[in-house]
Amino acid sequence: MTVSFHRRPHGVLRVPVALALLAIAAGCGGGDGAGLDDGGGSGVEFAAATADVGTNRSIALTLTNRGDRGIGPVTFALERVADAAGRDVQGASITTVPERLGTLAPGASVSVTVLLSADPLAAGAYEATVAALADSVVVARATVGFAVAEPPDNGARAIAIEGVPATLRQGDVADLAARVLDEAGAELAGAPVSWFLLPSTAGEIEADALVAYEPGSALLIARSGRVDDTLAVTIEPRGVAGAFTTVSVTPPPSRALTDLWVHGNYAYTGTRPNGNDRGDALYTWDVTDPLAPVLTSTLVVDAGQVNDIKVRADGALAVLTHEASTDGLNGITLLSLADPAQPIVITRFTDQLQSGVHNVWIEGDFVYAAVDGGGQGLRVIDVSDPASPSVVATFRTGTSFVHDVYVRDGLAFVSYWNEGLVILDVGNGVAGGSPHDPRLVSRILLDGQTHNAWYWPSSR
């Protein structure tokens, strides 16, 4: 591979603060600082101000309604950032506190703290335009002048991005690497490298890896000390869009269907109550001819609902779940699929599963069971001897309940309802976990009711 090294030092800018200086000038409809009128007599304006923002890059702006009517809700946006030559640049963003205002009454003034992020920008002078909007219409603007100081000299004189593909698909993960050289052209060991992506919405950078999000063109920037390198990246659509085509519809003989699992030429479906029928059956279907599925078995168990059924990858063993059983023991039932058309019960296992099991996963010699009830958590069951299962581990966190679990590559992805998506090491090694000792890898806090998750590692 041919490597081209780039030395693009930042211009020196002498400023009397360590990192940046903001100078705020009120933007308005006229040149005298009187705020921008939206044409309806709103009279909303930012007051002029200057401030040294230091490392926080923050400033309090005062927004005043000098009109005769209330206005709102009011939100804030960064309209543009320009360099000293007036050219638009990317890489800055703002957050505001408060994020929005409900109503700004006539004569009222509110202090709004603006937090500016400008890390990707090279040293130099810039102007940012901050806008206040009501009903998506700009009602006031403030011009924010700020300076980015030259970073400390760490001895780096050249940097080159290496091994990062210039074309990625949505969801792809690219490891980030760059070589940093000193004045003599030798590699500068241990030199820190900062990474930036423009626009930031194109993906996410974390732990020296880039996850591609939005299709389109993006710039990947690697920076060390006073030098940087830029790679133009194209992000292509994943290409997984499509549509299902119904080839046949075969109603069950009775009961309503729940989850299903297909292995080879057979589909297995759980059941739920329907009218006077309990959800106490597992249906087996021969789908060799998908245009004409054939019911080959109806296996009845003690359950009010057989919510889930899973088949092990080798096709030899299956597991179904019990909820609302008449004996109150619930649990799981392990099935032999020596004849996949006629599942045979090996054993029913109920220890520590009496509250009910909603979903399961079977991976090798272990079943992972999502146990019903707040605080019940996840059970790991050793089924190496299917006739004599045993619980070998329990994982709990918080007071919510586990709705579903999916295991792949030694990682368990636990849909933990209001606790978010919990990822456990159950043999991957990333956190030293095993099926007997699940270890927390990470948790993704979502908006609640995390229902189900799947993992496709081929994207990396």
C-alpha positions as CSV (number, residue, x, y, z in Angstrom):
1,M,0.0,0.0,0.0
2,T,1.3,3.5,-0.9
3,V,1.1,5.8,2.1
4,S,1.0,9.6,1.5
5,F,1.9,11.6,4.5
6,H,0.3,15.0,5.0
7,R,1.6,17.9,7.0
8,R,-1.1,20.3,7.5
9,P,-0.1,22.5,10.4
10,H,-2.6,24.8,12.0
11,G,-2.0,28.5,11.6
12,V,-0.8,30.2,14.7
13,L,-3.3,32.4,16.4
14,R,-2.2,34.3,19.5
15,V,-5.2,34.7,21.9
16,P,-5.1,35.8,25.5
17,V,-6.8,32.6,26.8
18,A,-5.8,29.0,26.9
19,L,-8.3,27.6,24.3
20,A,-10.8,30.1,22.9
21,L,-12.4,33.5,23.2
22,L,-16.0,34.2,22.4
23,A,-17.2,37.6,21.4
24,I,-21.0,37.9,21.2
25,A,-22.7,40.5,19.0
26,A,-26.4,40.6,18.9
27,G,-27.8,39.7,15.5
28,C,-30.8,41.7,14.5
29,G,-32.9,43.0,11.6
30,G,-30.9,46.3,11.7
31,G,-27.4,47.3,12.4
32,D,-28.0,48.8,15.8
33,G,-28.4,45.6,17.8
34,A,-32.2,45.8,18.0
35,G,-33.4,42.2,17.5
36,L,-34.7,40.5,14.4
37,D,-38.4,41.0,14.0
38,D,-40.3,38.1,12.5
39,G,-42.7,40.3,10.6
40,G,-45.4,39.9,13.2
41,G,-44.1,42.4,15.7
42,S,-42.5,39.8,18.0
43,G,-39.6,42.1,19.0
44,V,-37.5,39.2,20.3
45,E,-33.8,39.9,20.5
46,F,-30.5,38.7,22.0
47,A,-28.7,41.2,24.1
48,A,-25.1,42.0,23.1
49,A,-22.4,40.3,25.3
50,T,-18.8,39.2,25.3
51,A,-17.2,36.4,27.4
52,D,-14.1,34.4,27.9
53,V,-15.4,30.8,27.7
54,G,-12.2,29.0,28.7
55,T,-12.3,25.2,28.3
56,N,-16.1,25.0,28.6
57,R,-16.7,27.2,25.6
58,S,-19.9,28.4,27.2
59,I,-21.7,31.8,27.5
60,A,-25.0,33.0,28.9
61,L,-27.1,35.0,26.3
62,T,-30.1,37.0,27.4
63,L,-33.1,36.6,25.2
64,T,-35.7,39.4,25.6
65,N,-39.3,39.7,24.3
66,R,-39.8,43.4,23.7
67,G,-43.1,42.8,21.8
68,D,-46.6,43.0,23.0
69,R,-47.5,39.3,22.8
70,G,-46.1,36.1,24.1
71,I,-44.1,33.8,21.8
72,G,-43.2,30.2,22.0
73,P,-42.2,27.5,22.2
74,V,-38.7,28.8,21.5
75,T,-35.9,26.5,20.4
76,F,-32.2,27.2,19.5
77,A,-30.0,26.2,16.6
78,L,-26.6,26.8,15.1
79,E,-27.3,28.2,11.7
80,R,-23.7,28.4,10.4
81,V,-20.0,28.7,11.3
82,A,-17.6,30.6,9.1
83,D,-13.9,31.0,9.2
84,A,-12.0,34.3,9.1
85,A,-12.4,34.4,5.3
86,G,-16.2,34.0,5.5
87,R,-16.2,30.4,4.3
88,D,-18.6,28.0,5.8
89,V,-17.0,25.2,7.9
90,Q,-18.3,22.1,9.5
91,G,-17.4,20.6,12.8
92,A,-19.0,22.9,15.4
93,S,-22.2,22.3,17.3
94,I,-24.1,23.8,20.2
95,T,-26.3,22.7,23.1
96,T,-28.3,25.1,25.1
97,V,-29.6,25.2,28.7
98,P,-32.6,25.3,28.7
99,E,-33.0,23.3,25.5
100,R,-36.3,25.1,24.8
101,L,-38.5,27.7,26.3
102,G,-42.2,27.1,26.7
103,T,-43.5,30.7,26.3
104,L,-41.5,34.0,26.4
105,A,-44.0,36.5,27.8
106,P,-44.1,40.2,26.7
107,G,-41.4,42.1,28.5
108,A,-39.8,38.9,29.8
109,S,-36.0,38.1,29.6
110,V,-34.5,34.7,29.9
111,S,-30.8,33.7,30.3
112,V,-29.8,30.9,27.9
113,T,-26.5,29.2,28.3
114,V,-24.9,28.2,25.0
115,L,-22.3,25.5,25.1
116,L,-20.1,25.4,22.0
117,S,-18.3,22.3,20.8
118,A,-15.6,23.1,18.2
119,D,-13.0,20.3,18.7
120,P,-12.7,19.3,15.0
121,L,-11.9,22.8,14.0
122,A,-8.3,23.9,13.2
123,A,-6.7,26.8,15.0
124,G,-8.1,30.1,13.7
125,A,-10.9,32.7,14.1
126,Y,-14.5,31.8,13.5
127,E,-18.0,33.2,13.7
128,A,-21.0,31.2,14.6
129,T,-24.6,32.3,14.1
130,V,-27.0,31.1,16.9
131,A,-30.7,31.4,16.1
132,A,-33.8,31.4,18.3
133,L,-36.8,29.9,16.6
134,A,-40.5,30.0,17.3
135,D,-42.7,27.6,15.3
136,S,-39.6,26.9,13.1
137,V,-39.3,30.6,12.2
138,V,-36.2,32.5,13.2
139,V,-37.1,35.3,15.6
140,A,-33.6,36.4,16.7
141,R,-30.0,35.8,15.9
142,A,-26.7,36.2,17.8
143,T,-23.3,36.3,16.0
144,V,-20.8,34.5,18.1
145,G,-17.1,35.2,17.4
146,F,-14.7,32.7,18.8
147,A,-11.1,31.7,18.4
148,V,-9.5,28.2,18.5
149,A,-6.0,28.3,19.8
150,E,-3.1,26.3,18.5
151,P,-2.8,22.9,20.3
152,P,0.4,22.1,22.2
153,D,3.3,20.8,20.1
154,N,3.7,17.1,20.8
155,G,6.5,16.7,18.3
156,A,4.3,15.3,15.5
157,R,5.2,16.6,12.1
158,A,3.2,14.3,9.8
159,I,0.2,11.9,10.2
160,A,-1.5,9.5,7.8
161,I,-4.7,7.6,8.2
162,E,-4.0,3.9,7.5
163,G,-6.2,0.9,6.7
164,V,-9.5,2.7,6.8
165,P,-11.7,1.8,3.7
166,A,-12.9,4.8,1.7
167,T,-16.2,3.1,1.1
168,L,-18.4,1.8,3.9
169,R,-21.9,0.5,4.2
170,Q,-24.5,1.6,6.8
171,G,-23.7,-0.3,10.0
172,D,-20.1,-1.2,9.0
173,V,-17.5,-0.8,11.7
174,A,-14.1,0.3,10.7
175,D,-11.1,0.2,13.0
176,L,-9.2,3.5,13.0
177,A,-5.4,3.7,12.8
178,A,-2.9,6.4,11.9
179,R,0.9,6.7,11.7
180,V,2.4,9.7,13.4
181,L,5.9,10.8,12.4
182,D,8.4,13.2,14.1
183,E,10.7,15.7,12.5
184,A,13.2,13.0,11.4
185,G,10.4,10.9,9.8
186,A,10.5,8.3,12.5
187,E,7.3,6.9,14.0
188,L,6.3,8.9,17.1
189,A,5.4,6.1,19.5
190,G,2.5,6.8,21.9
191,A,1.4,10.0,20.2
192,P,-2.3,10.5,20.9
193,V,-4.6,10.7,17.9
194,S,-8.0,12.4,18.0
195,W,-10.6,11.4,15.5
196,F,-13.5,13.5,14.1
197,L,-16.2,12.8,11.5
198,L,-17.9,15.5,9.4
199,P,-20.8,15.7,9.4
200,S,-21.1,14.2,12.8
201,T,-24.4,12.6,11.9
202,A,-22.6,10.4,9.3
203,G,-21.5,8.0,12.0
204,E,-20.2,7.5,15.5
205,I,-16.6,7.3,16.7
206,E,-15.8,5.4,19.9
207,A,-12.8,3.5,21.1
208,D,-10.9,4.0,17.9
209,A,-13.7,2.6,15.7
210,L,-16.1,4.2,13.3
211,V,-19.7,3.0,12.9
212,A,-21.2,4.3,9.6
213,Y,-24.7,5.6,9.9
214,E,-26.0,8.0,7.2
215,P,-25.5,7.3,3.5
216,G,-23.5,10.0,1.7
217,S,-20.1,11.7,1.7
218,A,-18.2,12.4,4.9
219,L,-14.7,13.5,6.0
220,L,-12.7,11.5,8.6
221,I,-10.1,13.6,10.3
222,A,-7.2,12.2,12.4
223,R,-5.3,14.8,14.4
224,S,-2.2,14.6,16.6
225,G,-0.7,17.8,18.0
226,R,-0.6,20.4,15.2
227,V,-0.9,18.1,12.2
228,D,-3.9,16.3,10.8
229,D,-4.9,14.1,7.9
230,T,-8.3,13.8,6.2
231,L,-9.9,10.9,4.4
232,A,-12.9,11.3,2.2
233,V,-15.4,8.5,3.0
234,T,-18.4,7.4,1.1
235,I,-21.2,5.6,3.1
236,E,-23.5,3.5,1.0
237,P,-26.9,2.2,1.9
238,R,-26.8,-1.2,3.5
239,G,-29.0,-2.7,0.8
240,V,-31.1,-4.8,3.1
241,A,-34.4,-3.1,2.1
242,G,-36.9,-5.5,0.6
243,A,-40.4,-6.9,1.0
244,F,-42.0,-10.1,2.0
245,T,-44.1,-12.1,-0.4
246,T,-46.9,-14.2,1.0
247,V,-46.8,-17.6,-0.6
248,S,-49.4,-19.4,1.6
249,V,-51.6,-18.9,4.6
250,T,-52.4,-22.0,6.7
251,P,-54.6,-21.4,9.8
252,P,-54.0,-23.5,12.9
253,P,-56.5,-26.2,13.8
254,S,-57.4,-24.2,17.0
255,R,-55.7,-21.9,19.4
256,A,-53.9,-18.7,18.4
257,L,-50.2,-18.8,17.4
258,T,-47.3,-17.1,19.2
259,D,-43.6,-17.3,18.4
260,L,-42.2,-19.8,15.8
261,W,-38.9,-21.3,14.9
262,V,-37.9,-22.9,11.6
263,H,-35.2,-25.5,11.3
264,G,-34.6,-27.4,8.1
265,N,-38.0,-28.4,6.6
266,Y,-40.0,-28.0,9.8
267,A,-41.6,-25.0,11.6
268,Y,-42.5,-25.1,15.2
269,T,-45.1,-22.7,16.6
270,G,-46.2,-21.9,20.1
271,T,-49.8,-21.1,21.0
272,R,-51.8,-18.8,23.2
273,P,-55.5,-19.0,24.4
274,N,-58.2,-18.6,21.8
275,G,-61.8,-18.7,22.9
276,N,-62.2,-21.8,25.1
277,D,-58.9,-23.3,24.0
278,R,-55.8,-22.9,26.2
279,G,-52.5,-22.0,24.7
280,D,-51.1,-25.4,25.7
281,A,-49.8,-26.8,22.5
282,L,-46.8,-26.9,20.3
283,Y,-47.6,-27.3,16.6
284,T,-45.1,-28.9,14.2
285,W,-45.4,-28.2,10.5
286,D,-43.7,-29.8,7.5
287,V,-42.9,-26.8,5.2
288,T,-41.0,-28.8,2.6
289,D,-43.6,-27.4,0.2
290,P,-44.1,-23.8,1.5
291,L,-47.2,-23.6,-0.7
292,A,-48.8,-26.4,1.3
293,P,-47.6,-26.7,4.9
294,V,-48.7,-29.9,6.6
295,L,-49.3,-30.2,10.4
296,T,-47.4,-33.3,11.6
297,S,-47.7,-33.0,15.4
298,T,-49.7,-31.3,18.2
299,L,-47.9,-31.7,21.5
300,V,-50.0,-30.7,24.5
301,V,-48.2,-29.5,27.7
302,D,-49.4,-27.9,31.0
303,A,-49.4,-24.2,30.0
304,G,-51.8,-21.4,29.5
305,Q,-49.5,-20.1,26.9
306,V,-46.5,-21.6,25.0
307,N,-45.0,-18.3,24.1
308,D,-41.6,-19.4,22.7
309,I,-39.9,-22.3,21.0
310,K,-36.3,-22.6,20.0
311,V,-34.3,-25.3,18.3
312,R,-30.6,-25.8,18.9
313,A,-28.3,-25.3,15.9
314,D,-27.6,-29.0,15.5
315,G,-31.4,-29.7,15.3
316,A,-31.2,-32.4,18.0
317,L,-32.8,-30.5,20.9
318,A,-35.6,-28.0,21.3
319,V,-37.0,-26.0,24.3
320,L,-40.4,-24.5,24.8
321,T,-41.7,-22.2,27.5
322,H,-44.6,-22.5,30.0
323,E,-46.7,-19.6,31.3
324,A,-49.9,-19.8,33.3
325,S,-49.7,-23.6,33.9
326,T,-52.4,-25.2,36.0
327,D,-50.0,-26.5,38.5
328,G,-48.3,-23.1,39.0
329,L,-44.8,-24.5,38.2
330,N,-44.4,-23.2,34.7
331,G,-40.7,-23.7,33.6
332,I,-39.5,-25.1,30.3
333,T,-39.8,-28.4,28.5
334,L,-36.9,-30.0,26.6
335,L,-37.7,-31.9,23.5
336,S,-35.9,-34.5,21.4
337,L,-36.0,-33.9,17.7
338,A,-34.7,-37.3,16.7
339,D,-37.7,-37.2,14.4
340,P,-38.2,-33.5,13.7
341,A,-41.8,-34.2,12.6
342,Q,-42.7,-35.6,16.0
343,P,-41.0,-33.8,19.0
344,I,-40.8,-36.0,22.1
345,V,-40.7,-34.7,25.6
346,I,-37.4,-35.4,27.4
347,T,-38.2,-33.6,30.7
348,R,-39.9,-30.5,32.1
349,F,-37.8,-28.3,34.3
350,T,-39.2,-25.8,36.8
351,D,-36.6,-25.0,39.4
352,Q,-36.4,-21.2,39.9
353,L,-38.7,-20.8,36.9
354,Q,-42.1,-21.0,38.7
355,S,-43.1,-17.4,37.8
356,G,-43.2,-18.3,34.1
357,V,-40.8,-18.1,31.2
358,H,-41.6,-15.8,28.4
359,N,-38.7,-16.3,26.0
360,V,-35.6,-18.6,25.7
361,W,-32.5,-19.1,23.7
362,I,-30.6,-22.4,23.4
363,E,-26.8,-22.3,22.7
364,G,-24.7,-25.4,22.9
365,D,-25.3,-27.0,26.3
366,F,-27.1,-24.0,27.8
367,V,-30.6,-22.6,27.8
368,Y,-31.0,-18.9,28.6
369,A,-34.4,-18.2,30.1
370,A,-36.2,-14.8,30.4
371,V,-38.1,-15.3,33.7
372,D,-41.4,-13.5,34.2
373,G,-41.8,-10.9,36.9
374,G,-40.0,-7.8,38.0
375,G,-36.5,-8.4,39.4
376,Q,-36.5,-12.1,38.3
377,G,-33.8,-11.6,35.7
378,L,-32.1,-14.2,33.5
379,R,-31.5,-17.8,34.3
380,V,-28.8,-19.9,32.6
381,I,-29.6,-23.6,32.6
382,D,-27.1,-26.4,31.9
383,V,-28.8,-28.9,29.5
384,S,-25.7,-31.0,28.7
385,D,-27.7,-33.9,30.1
386,P,-31.2,-32.9,28.8
387,A,-32.8,-35.4,31.2
388,S,-31.3,-33.6,34.2
389,P,-31.0,-29.8,33.7
390,S,-29.7,-27.5,36.4
391,V,-29.6,-23.7,36.9
392,V,-25.9,-22.7,36.9
393,A,-26.3,-18.8,36.9
394,T,-28.7,-16.0,37.5
395,F,-28.2,-12.4,36.3
396,R,-30.4,-9.6,37.7
397,T,-30.2,-5.8,37.5
398,G,-32.8,-3.3,38.5
399,T,-36.4,-4.0,39.2
400,S,-37.7,-4.5,35.6
401,F,-38.1,-7.9,33.9
402,V,-36.3,-9.6,31.0
403,H,-38.5,-9.9,27.9
404,D,-36.1,-11.7,25.5
405,V,-32.6,-12.9,25.1
406,Y,-30.4,-13.7,22.1
407,V,-27.0,-15.3,22.3
408,R,-24.2,-15.2,19.6
409,D,-20.5,-15.3,19.7
410,G,-20.4,-15.7,23.5
411,L,-22.5,-12.5,24.0
412,A,-26.0,-12.5,25.5
413,F,-28.2,-9.6,24.3
414,V,-30.8,-9.3,27.0
415,S,-33.9,-7.2,26.3
416,Y,-34.4,-6.0,29.8
417,W,-37.6,-4.0,29.3
418,N,-37.2,-0.7,31.2
419,E,-33.6,-1.4,32.1
420,G,-32.6,-1.2,28.4
421,L,-30.5,-3.6,26.3
422,V,-28.0,-5.4,28.6
423,I,-25.0,-7.1,26.9
424,L,-23.4,-10.0,28.9
425,D,-20.2,-11.9,28.3
426,V,-21.2,-15.6,28.5
427,G,-18.0,-17.0,26.9
428,N,-16.8,-14.3,24.4
429,G,-14.0,-13.3,26.7
430,V,-14.3,-9.6,26.4
431,A,-15.2,-9.3,30.1
432,G,-14.1,-12.7,31.4
433,G,-17.6,-14.2,31.5
434,S,-18.9,-17.6,30.9
435,P,-22.4,-19.3,31.0
436,H,-21.7,-20.1,34.7
437,D,-20.6,-16.6,35.4
438,P,-22.3,-14.0,33.1
439,R,-20.3,-10.7,33.2
440,L,-21.8,-7.3,32.2
441,V,-20.2,-5.8,29.1
442,S,-22.4,-2.8,28.6
443,R,-25.9,-1.4,28.8
444,I,-27.7,0.7,26.3
445,L,-30.4,2.8,28.0
446,L,-33.4,3.1,25.6
447,D,-36.7,4.8,26.1
448,G,-38.3,1.8,27.9
449,Q,-40.0,-1.4,26.9
450,T,-37.0,-3.0,25.2
451,H,-38.7,-5.9,23.5
452,N,-36.2,-7.8,21.3
453,A,-32.7,-7.4,19.9
454,W,-30.6,-9.2,17.3
455,Y,-26.9,-9.0,16.5
456,W,-25.2,-9.3,13.1
457,P,-21.4,-9.3,13.6
458,S,-20.8,-9.6,9.8
459,S,-21.1,-5.8,9.7
460,R,-17.6,-5.4,11.3
